[in-house]
Structure formats: C-alpha cells, structure tokens
Amino acid sequence: MTDLMTGKAVVGDGNSSIVITKYLAGIPSGVALDTSLLSGVSVVRAGHVVLLKDGKYYAAGVTGAAYSAFGDKTPVGVLNADVLVNGGELAPVMTIGQVRAAASPYTISEEVKKALPRIEFIQSLT
C-alpha cells in the first residue's frame, strides 16, 4: 500500500504495530541496515534483532522460524518499525524497552534474551 501523503510504501503484517509495547530508548536517527544475512525477504519486520560488528549494523540472519547464531556480531537491539530491504531509509533501533515476543517476526530464544538484557520480552498478546 502507498501512503498518499508521502508517496512512500507502507508495510505491515498485522503484528508490526503491536510488537513494541514499551519504547524507552534507541539509537538516535536510526542506522543504515545491512540485510545481507537475510535472503528472500523484501521487508524486515518490527521486532527483528539487529546486530553490530565494526560499526556496521546487520539484520540478524534467520534459519527457519528462528534467528541464526550471531557468530562474531553483537546484538544491540530490535527494529522499532518495518524497513524495506531496498528502501534506502534508516532503520529505527530500540535498545531499551519491552517487546511482545508472541508478535515478533521470529522465535525469541534464550540466547536473544540473554544478549539483550535491557529489552524485556513478554509472552502475552493481551
């Protein structure tokens, strides 16, 4: 769908607007997001884990319905909004807050929870 006021594409999967339940802090002005660890997606959904290595931000890779091992990259937060893979916009990253895990685009493992201690992952959709 296109926003008639801005002319930009508007994306959403129904959960994007409810996955972030409490935003307390994030990376000011957003980040340039490298999506090379993902394949076959045109949109990186809100709630997706963001990694950092050598000053470069990456959307975490995915295997099946879960995030792949982080390898040499460090988790820094989650996306606060959907981002088009080829959209060219900066990605908003939340670093402190609350995420509704049941609405996340992929399964939130104990590894993700441990790596992001300033983000609380709650289970309920209510």
Secondary structure, 3 states (H helix, E strand, C coil): CECCCCCCECCCCCCCCCCEEEEEEECCCCECEECCCCCCCCEECCCCEEEEECCEEEECCEECCEECCCCCCEEEEEECCCEECCCCCCECEEEEEEEEHHHCCCECCHHHHHHCCCEEEECCCC
